[in-house]
Amino acid sequence: MKMQPFEGTGAEWDAMITALPQPHLLQTWEWAQMKAAYGWEPMPFVWPAAAGECQAAAMVLKRHVLRRGFTARLCILYAPKGPLLDASNGSLRRQVLDDLQQLGKRESAILLKIDPDVQLGWGVPGEPGAVELASGRHFEGELVERGWRFSNGQVQFRNTVLLDLTASEEHMLESMKPKTRYNVRLAEKKGVQLRAGTLNDIPLLYRMYAETSVRDHFVIRHEGYYRTVWTAFMATPEDGLRPHAEPLIAEVDGEAVAAIFVFYFAGRAYYLYGMSRDAHREKMPNYLLQWEAMKRARGRGCTAYDLWGAPDEFSESDPLWGVFRFKEGLGGRVVRTPGAWDYPASPFWFRLYTQVMPRILDVMRRRGRARTAQALE
């Protein structure tokens, strides 16, 4: 059946997408409501089956580019980590893409961006054990045939690293690289203490995150954005049905030295944010934090832990290579997805937008880095 607007509550949406293939945190009702606070309009859609149950869904976010003049209707549409569907079902795949393309034209969109969590394969290409999945390649091939463009604006990570949490704790430890396992034990011996954070810790966590961004040369948003995200997901009930988040903080002699934010949804834990200080780094607090996150996620019934990000190109020249080696050491397996693809619903505006926007974003990133550094001073 064709795409229909979803009419129901946030709890009903979350429960519904949990039953679909690869349900993702960024497709939840709560994530869309958080983005609504920053100018995005949530547009949830479903594809009902003949029997009435949902067979596909997409939480599409809409944002106007300009609100005045003859370009006032122009907008951007984005389905973060969507649509959710069985990519091996050819007729469903075609129906979903047909409907999304029509939506882009109907909404006068410059482009419609998707980055579905459809798996192309597992493992590092060319290494033993790497697997390619035909269904993912067919999905990617159909995008090309329909005129979708591999996006120059990759919002999320294209690839990630997943940890299997179904094994025993002993087996999870044994699956780590020897050096990683040693560093976990070292942190314990050196007196690193862990605790779950509270809402009162948010100013501390943001400052540590800002310090990390300046040190490691990546751009972050302003404090208000993270306060909104962290507060919203920490406040949701821990009932296993709605997405929830908690910070874990590592301390040495009562001083916070590192922290991570772990999100939970539909049997999967997500490591979205990590932060650390230069102090006591030799005590390896980050290793103990990840081990504690694995145990806590497993205790909540999660079967997988998404370490959120792996290189696009698996070589030492990739900026994510060092972080990837850390994640790989925890015993994770690479999962590869198509990344973000753009449908140019308005070809003229799409060409103009994709030429101008990268320059604007470069300026914004430079200013963002400068603002973060000034705020710390």
BELGI-V970062 format. One record per pair of residues at least 4 apart in sequence whose C-alpha atoms are under 6 Angstrom apart, sorted by the first residue. I is the first residue (numbers start at 1). J is the second residue. If there is no record, write none. Layout:
i->{I	I}
j->{J	J}
//
This chain:
i->{1	2	3	3	4	4	5	6	6	6	10	14	17	18	18	21	26	26	27	32	35	36	36	40	40	40	41	41	42	42	43	43	43	44	44	44	45	45	46	46	47	47	47	48	48	48	48	49	49	49	56	56	57	57	58	58	59	60	60	61	61	62	62	63	63	64	64	65	66	67	68	74	74	75	75	76	76	76	77	78	78	78	79	81	81	81	82	82	82	83	87	88	94	104	104	104	105	109	110	110	110	110	111	111	111	112	112	113	113	114	114	115	115	118	118	119	119	119	120	120	120	120	120	121	121	121	121	122	122	122	122	123	123	123	124	125	137	143	144	148	148	149	149	150	151	151	151	154	157	158	158	159	159	159	159	159	160	160	160	160	160	161	161	161	161	161	162	162	162	162	163	163	163	164	165	165	165	166	175	176	176	176	176	177	180	184	184	187	187	187	187	188	192	192	193	193	194	194	195	195	196	196	197	197	208	209	212	212	213	213	219	226	227	228	230	233	233	234	234	234	236	243	243	244	244	245	245	246	246	247	247	248	248	249	250	250	250	250	251	251	251	257	257	258	258	259	259	260	260	261	262	262	263	263	264	264	267	267	268	268	268	269	269	270	270	271	271	293	297	298	310	311	316	320	324	328	344	346	349	353	364}
j->{48	47	46	47	45	46	45	44	45	46	29	28	23	23	266	85	31	80	59	42	40	40	41	61	62	63	61	62	60	61	59	60	61	58	59	60	57	58	56	57	54	55	56	52	53	54	55	53	54	55	84	85	83	84	82	83	79	78	79	77	78	76	77	75	76	74	75	75	72	72	72	108	109	109	110	109	110	111	112	112	113	114	114	115	116	117	114	115	116	116	135	135	98	109	112	345	345	345	345	346	349	350	343	344	345	342	343	341	342	340	341	339	340	136	337	136	336	337	133	136	137	336	337	131	132	133	336	130	131	334	335	130	333	334	130	130	141	148	148	342	343	341	342	341	340	341	342	340	309	337	339	309	310	335	336	337	308	309	310	334	335	307	332	333	334	335	305	306	332	333	304	305	332	304	298	303	304	303	331	181	329	330	331	329	329	287	288	192	283	284	285	192	251	252	250	251	249	250	248	249	247	248	247	248	275	275	216	275	217	218	369	230	231	232	234	244	245	244	245	246	244	264	265	263	264	262	263	261	262	260	261	259	260	259	256	257	258	259	255	256	257	276	277	275	276	274	275	273	274	273	270	271	269	270	268	269	302	303	302	304	305	305	306	305	306	307	308	297	302	302	324	320	321	324	328	332	350	350	353	357	368}
//
